[in-house]
Amino acid sequence: MPNKEKLLLKLFQERIPKNFTKQELDTLMIHCGCRKLQGGRGSGIRFYHDKTGRILAFDGPHPGKELYPYQIRMVRKFLADIGEYTEDI
């Protein structure tokens, strides 16, 4: 299983990755202190950050498992906003 630093490097590489999966997102968010929330719409993805109370929510990609570029940008912004990503990584 990839560690937090490897997943952050993959997510924040200069070009938006086209192969970042929902499973990798789940793993990364857990490492960043987030809980996956249940409920909502069928393909919805939601994470709650315990320390800040912020929520990341969007419809999951389908039919594939790879996140779309706009979803990657949302995740990047969320992680930067909650302090889990800095340029030092």
MMTF fields as JSON, N, C-alpha, C and O atoms, coordinates in Angstrom:
{
  "mmtfVersion": "1.0.0",
  "mmtfProducer": "UNKNOWN",
  "numBonds": 355,
  "numAtoms": 356,
  "numGroups": 89,
  "numChains": 1,
  "numModels": 1,
  "chainsPerModel": [1],
  "groupsPerChain": [89],
  "chainIdList": ["A"],
  "bondAtomList": [4, 2, 8, 6, 12, 10, 16, 14, 20, 18, 24, 22, 28, 26, 32, 30, 36, 34, 40, 38, 44, 42, 48, 46, 52, 50, 56, 54, 60, 58, 64, 62, 68, 66, 72, 70, 76, 74, 80, 78, 84, 82, 88, 86, 92, 90, 96, 94, 100, 98, 104, 102, 108, 106, 112, 110, 116, 114, 120, 118, 124, 122, 128, 126, 132, 130, 136, 134, 140, 138, 144, 142, 148, 146, 152, 150, 156, 154, 160, 158, 164, 162, 168, 166, 172, 170, 176, 174, 180, 178, 184, 182, 188, 186, 192, 190, 196, 194, 200, 198, 204, 202, 208, 206, 212, 210, 216, 214, 220, 218, 224, 222, 228, 226, 232, 230, 236, 234, 240, 238, 244, 242, 248, 246, 252, 250, 256, 254, 260, 258, 264, 262, 268, 266, 272, 270, 276, 274, 280, 278, 284, 282, 288, 286, 292, 290, 296, 294, 300, 298, 304, 302, 308, 306, 312, 310, 316, 314, 320, 318, 324, 322, 328, 326, 332, 330, 336, 334, 340, 338, 344, 342, 348, 346, 352, 350],
  "bondOrderList": [1, 1, 1, 1, 1, 1, 1, 1, 1, 1, 1, 1, 1, 1, 1, 1, 1, 1, 1, 1, 1, 1, 1, 1, 1, 1, 1, 1, 1, 1, 1, 1, 1, 1, 1, 1, 1, 1, 1, 1, 1, 1, 1, 1, 1, 1, 1, 1, 1, 1, 1, 1, 1, 1, 1, 1, 1, 1, 1, 1, 1, 1, 1, 1, 1, 1, 1, 1, 1, 1, 1, 1, 1, 1, 1, 1, 1, 1, 1, 1, 1, 1, 1, 1, 1, 1, 1, 1],
  "groupList": [{"groupName": "MET", "atomNameList": ["N", "CA", "C", "O"], "elementList": ["N", "C", "C", "O"], "formalChargeList": [0, 0, 0, 0], "bondAtomList": [1, 0, 2, 1, 3, 2], "bondOrderList": [1, 1, 2], "singleLetterCode": "M", "chemCompType": "L-PEPTIDE LINKING"}, {"groupName": "PRO", "atomNameList": ["N", "CA", "C", "O"], "elementList": ["N", "C", "C", "O"], "formalChargeList": [0, 0, 0, 0], "bondAtomList": [1, 0, 2, 1, 3, 2], "bondOrderList": [1, 1, 2], "singleLetterCode": "P", "chemCompType": "L-PEPTIDE LINKING"}, {"groupName": "ASN", "atomNameList": ["N", "CA", "C", "O"], "elementList": ["N", "C", "C", "O"], "formalChargeList": [0, 0, 0, 0], "bondAtomList": [1, 0, 2, 1, 3, 2], "bondOrderList": [1, 1, 2], "singleLetterCode": "N", "chemCompType": "L-PEPTIDE LINKING"}, {"groupName": "LYS", "atomNameList": ["N", "CA", "C", "O"], "elementList": ["N", "C", "C", "O"], "formalChargeList": [0, 0, 0, 0], "bondAtomList": [1, 0, 2, 1, 3, 2], "bondOrderList": [1, 1, 2], "singleLetterCode": "K", "chemCompType": "L-PEPTIDE LINKING"}, {"groupName": "GLU", "atomNameList": ["N", "CA", "C", "O"], "elementList": ["N", "C", "C", "O"], "formalChargeList": [0, 0, 0, 0], "bondAtomList": [1, 0, 2, 1, 3, 2], "bondOrderList": [1, 1, 2], "singleLetterCode": "E", "chemCompType": "L-PEPTIDE LINKING"}, {"groupName": "LEU", "atomNameList": ["N", "CA", "C", "O"], "elementList": ["N", "C", "C", "O"], "formalChargeList": [0, 0, 0, 0], "bondAtomList": [1, 0, 2, 1, 3, 2], "bondOrderList": [1, 1, 2], "singleLetterCode": "L", "chemCompType": "L-PEPTIDE LINKING"}, {"groupName": "PHE", "atomNameList": ["N", "CA", "C", "O"], "elementList": ["N", "C", "C", "O"], "formalChargeList": [0, 0, 0, 0], "bondAtomList": [1, 0, 2, 1, 3, 2], "bondOrderList": [1, 1, 2], "singleLetterCode": "F", "chemCompType": "L-PEPTIDE LINKING"}, {"groupName": "GLN", "atomNameList": ["N", "CA", "C", "O"], "elementList": ["N", "C", "C", "O"], "formalChargeList": [0, 0, 0, 0], "bondAtomList": [1, 0, 2, 1, 3, 2], "bondOrderList": [1, 1, 2], "singleLetterCode": "Q", "chemCompType": "L-PEPTIDE LINKING"}, {"groupName": "ARG", "atomNameList": ["N", "CA", "C", "O"], "elementList": ["N", "C", "C", "O"], "formalChargeList": [0, 0, 0, 0], "bondAtomList": [1, 0, 2, 1, 3, 2], "bondOrderList": [1, 1, 2], "singleLetterCode": "R", "chemCompType": "L-PEPTIDE LINKING"}, {"groupName": "ILE", "atomNameList": ["N", "CA", "C", "O"], "elementList": ["N", "C", "C", "O"], "formalChargeList": [0, 0, 0, 0], "bondAtomList": [1, 0, 2, 1, 3, 2], "bondOrderList": [1, 1, 2], "singleLetterCode": "I", "chemCompType": "L-PEPTIDE LINKING"}, {"groupName": "THR", "atomNameList": ["N", "CA", "C", "O"], "elementList": ["N", "C", "C", "O"], "formalChargeList": [0, 0, 0, 0], "bondAtomList": [1, 0, 2, 1, 3, 2], "bondOrderList": [1, 1, 2], "singleLetterCode": "T", "chemCompType": "L-PEPTIDE LINKING"}, {"groupName": "ASP", "atomNameList": ["N", "CA", "C", "O"], "elementList": ["N", "C", "C", "O"], "formalChargeList": [0, 0, 0, 0], "bondAtomList": [1, 0, 2, 1, 3, 2], "bondOrderList": [1, 1, 2], "singleLetterCode": "D", "chemCompType": "L-PEPTIDE LINKING"}, {"groupName": "HIS", "atomNameList": ["N", "CA", "C", "O"], "elementList": ["N", "C", "C", "O"], "formalChargeList": [0, 0, 0, 0], "bondAtomList": [1, 0, 2, 1, 3, 2], "bondOrderList": [1, 1, 2], "singleLetterCode": "H", "chemCompType": "L-PEPTIDE LINKING"}, {"groupName": "CYS", "atomNameList": ["N", "CA", "C", "O"], "elementList": ["N", "C", "C", "O"], "formalChargeList": [0, 0, 0, 0], "bondAtomList": [1, 0, 2, 1, 3, 2], "bondOrderList": [1, 1, 2], "singleLetterCode": "C", "chemCompType": "L-PEPTIDE LINKING"}, {"groupName": "GLY", "atomNameList": ["N", "CA", "C", "O"], "elementList": ["N", "C", "C", "O"], "formalChargeList": [0, 0, 0, 0], "bondAtomList": [1, 0, 2, 1, 3, 2], "bondOrderList": [1, 1, 2], "singleLetterCode": "G", "chemCompType": "PEPTIDE LINKING"}, {"groupName": "SER", "atomNameList": ["N", "CA", "C", "O"], "elementList": ["N", "C", "C", "O"], "formalChargeList": [0, 0, 0, 0], "bondAtomList": [1, 0, 2, 1, 3, 2], "bondOrderList": [1, 1, 2], "singleLetterCode": "S", "chemCompType": "L-PEPTIDE LINKING"}, {"groupName": "TYR", "atomNameList": ["N", "CA", "C", "O"], "elementList": ["N", "C", "C", "O"], "formalChargeList": [0, 0, 0, 0], "bondAtomList": [1, 0, 2, 1, 3, 2], "bondOrderList": [1, 1, 2], "singleLetterCode": "Y", "chemCompType": "L-PEPTIDE LINKING"}, {"groupName": "ALA", "atomNameList": ["N", "CA", "C", "O"], "elementList": ["N", "C", "C", "O"], "formalChargeList": [0, 0, 0, 0], "bondAtomList": [1, 0, 2, 1, 3, 2], "bondOrderList": [1, 1, 2], "singleLetterCode": "A", "chemCompType": "L-PEPTIDE LINKING"}, {"groupName": "VAL", "atomNameList": ["N", "CA", "C", "O"], "elementList": ["N", "C", "C", "O"], "formalChargeList": [0, 0, 0, 0], "bondAtomList": [1, 0, 2, 1, 3, 2], "bondOrderList": [1, 1, 2], "singleLetterCode": "V", "chemCompType": "L-PEPTIDE LINKING"}],
  "groupTypeList": [0, 1, 2, 3, 4, 3, 5, 5, 5, 3, 5, 6, 7, 4, 8, 9, 1, 3, 2, 6, 10, 3, 7, 4, 5, 11, 10, 5, 0, 9, 12, 13, 14, 13, 8, 3, 5, 7, 14, 14, 8, 14, 15, 14, 9, 8, 6, 16, 12, 11, 3, 10, 14, 8, 9, 5, 17, 6, 11, 14, 1, 12, 1, 14, 3, 4, 5, 16, 1, 16, 7, 9, 8, 0, 18, 8, 3, 6, 5, 17, 11, 9, 14, 4, 16, 10, 4, 11, 9],
  "groupIdList": [1, 2, 3, 4, 5, 6, 7, 8, 9, 10, 11, 12, 13, 14, 15, 16, 17, 18, 19, 20, 21, 22, 23, 24, 25, 26, 27, 28, 29, 30, 31, 32, 33, 34, 35, 36, 37, 38, 39, 40, 41, 42, 43, 44, 45, 46, 47, 48, 49, 50, 51, 52, 53, 54, 55, 56, 57, 58, 59, 60, 61, 62, 63, 64, 65, 66, 67, 68, 69, 70, 71, 72, 73, 74, 75, 76, 77, 78, 79, 80, 81, 82, 83, 84, 85, 86, 87, 88, 89],
  "secStructList": [7, 7, 7, 2, 2, 2, 2, 2, 2, 2, 2, 6, 1, 1, 1, 7, 7, 1, 7, 7, 5, 2, 2, 2, 2, 2, 2, 2, 2, 2, 2, 6, 6, 3, 3, 3, 7, 7, 7, 1, 1, 6, 6, 3, 3, 3, 3, 3, 3, 6, 6, 6, 7, 7, 3, 3, 3, 3, 3, 7, 7, 7, 1, 1, 1, 5, 7, 7, 2, 2, 2, 2, 2, 2, 2, 2, 2, 2, 2, 2, 2, 6, 6, 7, 7, 7, 6, 6, 7],
  "xCoordList": [0.849, 0.0, 0.892, 1.808, 0.629, 1.452, 1.332, 0.294, 2.422, 2.363, 1.894, 1.742, 1.674, 1.115, 1.983, 1.461, 3.297, 4.177, 4.153, 4.132, 4.156, 4.121, 2.808, 2.797, 1.711, 0.414, 0.322, -0.233, 0.866, 0.867, 1.715, 1.325, 2.868, 3.723, 3.012, 3.084, 2.335, 1.601, 0.469, 0.27, -0.263, -1.403, -0.975, -1.64, 0.137, 0.571, 1.671, 2.327, 1.888, 2.87, 2.43, 1.256, 3.386, 3.1, 1.896, 1.003, 1.874, 0.72, -0.305, 0.055, -1.555, -2.606, -2.573, -2.664, -2.442, -2.369, -3.698, -4.768, -3.611, -4.817, -5.113, -6.1, -4.257, -4.429, -4.53, -4.163, -5.023, -5.219, -6.603, -7.61, -6.661, -7.906, -8.647, -8.1, -9.913, -10.725, -10.094, -10.123, -9.523, -8.889, -7.671, -7.461, -6.875, -5.731, -6.208, -5.594, -7.302, -7.864, -8.308, -8.029, -8.99, -9.421, -8.228, -8.268, -7.175, -5.97, -5.333, -4.988, -5.177, -4.561, -5.367, -4.802, -6.672, -7.503, -7.468, -7.49, -7.413, -7.294, -5.976, -5.937, -4.881, -3.569, -3.56, -2.748, -4.452, -4.508, -5.511, -5.813, -6.023, -6.921, -8.369, -9.109, -8.783, -10.168, -10.92, -10.347, -12.22, -13.105, -13.998, -14.467, -14.229, -15.139, -16.552, -16.867, -17.401, -18.782, -19.666, -19.454, -20.636, -21.578, -22.854, -23.111, -23.628, -24.901, -24.777, -23.724, -25.84, -25.829, -26.216, -26.812, -25.869, -26.232, -25.375, -24.333, -25.822, -25.203, -23.704, -23.005, -23.185, -21.747, -21.008, -19.851, -21.645, -21.029, -19.841, -19.824, -18.85, -17.662, -17.612, -17.668, -17.505, -17.43, -16.425, -16.399, -15.597, -14.636, -14.762, -14.974, -14.629, -14.714, -13.351, -12.814, -12.794, -11.512, -11.804, -12.394, -11.385, -11.723, -11.229, -11.96, -10.0, -9.425, -10.076, -10.269, -10.413, -10.946, -12.457, -13.071, -13.05, -14.479, -14.863, -16.046, -13.887, -14.157, -14.575, -14.179, -15.378, -15.87, -15.497, -15.649, -15.009, -14.756, -15.84, -16.014, -16.566, -17.652, -17.744, -17.678, -17.895, -18.134, -18.666, -18.55, -19.249, -19.718, -18.52, -17.595, -18.532, -17.437, -17.372, -18.38, -16.188, -16.053, -16.765, -16.787, -17.332, -17.944, -17.967, -18.161, -17.791, -17.756, -16.376, -16.253, -15.342, -13.985, -13.734, -14.622, -12.52, -12.133, -11.181, -10.875, -10.707, -9.755, -10.499, -11.521, -9.962, -10.575, -10.395, -9.393, -11.37, -11.313, -10.438, -10.234, -9.91, -9.044, -9.686, -9.004, -10.971, -11.59, -11.663, -11.6, -11.794, -11.812, -10.431, -10.306, -9.4, -8.019, -7.773, -7.181, -8.222, -8.04, -8.782, -8.273, -9.972, -10.719, -9.975, -9.896, -9.435, -8.694, -7.429, -7.105, -6.714, -5.497, -5.808, -5.112, -6.851, -7.22, -7.612, -7.2, -8.398, -8.828, -7.621, -7.541, -6.687, -5.515, -4.631, -4.074, -4.498, -3.729, -4.438, -3.794, -5.755, -6.532, -6.473, -6.459, -6.438, -6.395, -4.969, -4.755, -3.984, -2.589, -1.87, -0.817, -2.418, -1.774, -0.772, -0.03, -0.736, 0.231, 0.959, 0.343, 2.263, 3.104, 4.084, 4.258, 4.706, 5.665, 6.889, 7.66, 7.088, 8.269, 8.198, 9.221, 7.03, 6.881, 7.477, 7.46],
  "yCoordList": [-1.185, 0.0, 1.245, 1.353, 2.175, 3.387, 4.223, 4.238, 4.914, 5.761, 7.166, 7.5, 7.964, 9.302, 10.161, 10.837, 10.143, 10.993, 10.616, 11.494, 9.325, 8.884, 9.284, 9.705, 9.147, 9.529, 11.036, 11.488, 11.82, 13.277, 13.69, 14.569, 13.059, 13.364, 13.033, 13.798, 11.903, 11.528, 12.52, 12.94, 12.89, 13.788, 15.19, 15.827, 15.675, 17.053, 17.178, 18.217, 16.147, 16.292, 17.415, 17.781, 17.956, 19.131, 18.918, 19.763, 17.819, 17.492, 16.732, 15.883, 17.04, 16.348, 14.863, 14.526, 13.974, 12.547, 12.032, 12.425, 11.153, 10.573, 9.203, 8.567, 8.745, 7.406, 7.396, 6.406, 8.485, 8.524, 7.951, 8.513, 6.837, 6.099, 6.48, 7.127, 6.055, 6.263, 5.557, 6.084, 4.375, 3.628, 4.39, 4.447, 4.973, 5.769, 6.999, 7.396, 7.597, 8.743, 8.336, 9.047, 7.209, 6.728, 6.571, 7.013, 5.941, 5.714, 7.038, 7.222, 7.953, 9.244, 10.029, 10.591, 10.073, 10.861, 10.316, 11.087, 9.009, 8.414, 8.832, 9.177, 8.802, 9.224, 10.704, 11.129, 11.489, 12.933, 13.299, 14.478, 12.322, 12.598, 12.816, 13.502, 12.24, 12.388, 11.079, 9.99, 11.228, 10.07, 10.079, 11.132, 8.894, 8.791, 8.785, 8.025, 9.634, 9.724, 8.858, 8.775, 8.23, 7.387, 8.167, 9.215, 7.64, 8.266, 9.2, 9.291, 9.878, 10.783, 10.051, 8.974, 10.65, 10.07, 8.855, 8.634, 8.077, 6.798, 6.802, 6.028, 7.661, 7.631, 8.743, 9.025, 9.368, 10.48, 10.055, 8.971, 10.929, 10.736, 11.91, 13.067, 11.602, 12.663, 12.268, 11.127, 13.238, 13.048, 14.198, 15.345, 13.881, 14.861, 14.94, 13.922, 16.15, 16.34, 16.692, 17.732, 15.816, 15.957, 17.25, 17.88, 17.65, 18.831, 20.137, 21.028, 20.269, 21.538, 21.536, 22.597, 20.362, 20.271, 20.483, 20.602, 20.53, 20.749, 19.444, 18.356, 19.578, 18.422, 18.574, 19.641, 17.488, 17.392, 16.487, 15.36, 16.972, 16.178, 16.401, 17.534, 15.318, 15.372, 14.026, 13.028, 14.001, 12.741, 11.93, 12.468, 10.653, 9.779, 9.552, 9.678, 9.216, 8.939, 7.635, 6.691, 7.602, 6.36, 6.365, 7.437, 5.295, 3.951, 3.556, 2.528, 4.328, 3.979, 4.293, 4.759, 4.035, 4.269, 5.448, 5.855, 6.004, 7.104, 8.433, 8.671, 9.289, 10.595, 11.466, 11.363, 12.317, 13.276, 14.459, 14.703, 15.209, 16.351, 17.374, 17.888, 17.681, 18.659, 18.11, 18.879, 16.788, 16.188, 16.246, 16.486, 16.026, 16.138, 17.557, 17.743, 18.553, 19.943, 20.209, 20.929, 19.642, 19.809, 19.183, 19.776, 17.99, 17.296, 18.07, 18.23, 18.551, 19.348, 20.577, 20.855, 21.3, 22.503, 22.146, 22.822, 21.099, 20.671, 20.335, 20.784, 19.552, 19.151, 20.35, 20.414, 21.281, 22.492, 23.335, 23.87, 23.449, 24.245, 23.69, 24.456, 22.362, 21.775, 21.609, 21.097, 22.043, 22.015, 20.693, 20.48, 19.805, 18.501, 18.497, 17.529, 19.554, 19.629, 20.959, 22.019, 20.886, 22.069, 21.774, 20.619, 22.783, 22.609, 21.798, 21.364, 21.585, 20.881, 19.373, 18.693, 18.845, 17.387, 16.953, 15.766],
  "zCoordList": [0.0, 0.0, 0.0, 0.816, -0.904, -0.978, 0.301, 0.962, 0.625, 1.8, 1.431, 0.256, 2.443, 2.26, 1.344, 0.458, 1.545, 0.756, -0.728, -1.591, -1.021, -2.42, -3.093, -4.25, -2.362, -2.924, -3.137, -4.139, -2.196, -2.364, -3.563, -4.332, -3.719, -4.873, -6.187, -7.148, -6.219, -7.429, -7.7, -8.84, -6.667, -6.824, -7.238, -8.055, -6.677, -6.905, -7.954, -8.026, -8.77, -9.835, -10.768, -10.806, -11.515, -12.342, -13.263, -13.324, -13.958, -14.806, -13.963, -13.147, -14.166, -13.422, -13.803, -14.983, -12.807, -13.126, -13.671, -13.209, -14.653, -15.245, -14.662, -15.032, -13.748, -13.202, -11.676, -11.043, -11.078, -9.626, -9.336, -9.767, -8.607, -8.433, -7.15, -6.257, -7.094, -5.89, -4.703, -3.591, -4.912, -3.824, -3.286, -2.074, -4.181, -3.731, -2.963, -1.973, -3.421, -2.708, -1.309, -0.343, -1.187, 0.129, 1.069, 2.217, 0.575, 1.387, 1.8, 2.967, 0.859, 1.151, 2.171, 3.109, 1.999, 2.902, 4.326, 5.285, 4.47, 5.814, 6.451, 7.631, 5.663, 6.166, 6.541, 7.363, 5.949, 6.205, 7.296, 7.481, 8.011, 9.128, 8.731, 9.437, 7.61, 7.145, 7.323, 7.294, 7.506, 7.569, 6.341, 5.909, 5.779, 4.643, 5.194, 6.11, 4.633, 5.075, 4.187, 2.977, 4.781, 4.06, 3.78, 4.374, 2.879, 2.577, 1.391, 0.76, 1.101, -0.033, -1.302, -1.266, -2.41, -3.695, -4.014, -3.397, -4.976, -5.307, -5.489, -4.835, -6.367, -6.647, -5.908, -6.222, -4.948, -4.223, -3.38, -2.796, -3.329, -2.503, -1.535, -1.95, -0.224, 0.779, 1.849, 2.31, 2.235, 3.31, 4.289, 3.895, 5.574, 6.647, 7.337, 7.774, 7.434, 8.122, 9.572, 9.867, 10.468, 11.885, 12.524, 13.287, 12.221, 12.882, 12.448, 13.276, 11.189, 10.68, 10.475, 10.364, 10.425, 10.174, 8.723, 8.404, 7.849, 6.42, 5.751, 6.169, 4.712, 3.965, 2.493, 1.9, 1.929, 0.493, -0.073, 0.39, -1.07, -1.638, -3.144, -3.622, -3.873, -5.313, -5.774, -5.062, -6.965, -7.545, -7.997, -8.605, -7.707, -8.076, -9.576, -10.271, -10.077, -11.505, -11.858, -11.069, -13.025, -13.483, -15.001, -15.575, -15.667, -15.107, -14.596, -13.93, -14.878, -14.443, -12.988, -12.274, -12.557, -11.17, -11.021, -9.901, -12.142, -12.105, -11.951, -12.596, -11.084, -10.869, -12.104, -12.811, -12.352, -13.442, -13.052, -11.863, -14.04, -13.704, -12.758, -11.872, -12.922, -12.019, -10.595, -9.635, -10.446, -9.117, -8.478, -7.277, -9.28, -8.788, -8.284, -7.22, -9.038, -8.603, -7.293, -6.434, -7.129, -5.89, -4.71, -3.634, -4.917, -3.859, -3.514, -2.337, -4.52, -4.281, -3.421, -2.445, -3.793, -3.044, -1.616, -0.673, -1.449, -0.123, 0.752, 1.896, 0.225, 1.008, 1.342, 2.438, 0.434, 0.718, 1.784, 2.686, 1.678, 2.636, 4.047, 5.01, 4.189, 5.535, 6.04, 7.139, 5.237, 5.681, 5.512, 6.114, 4.707, 4.505, 3.369, 3.204, 2.587, 1.5, 1.559, 1.67, 1.486, 1.331, 0.208, -0.18, -0.299, -1.408, -0.976, -1.832, 0.324, 0.823, 0.583, 0.667, 0.29, 0.147, -1.175, -1.5]
}
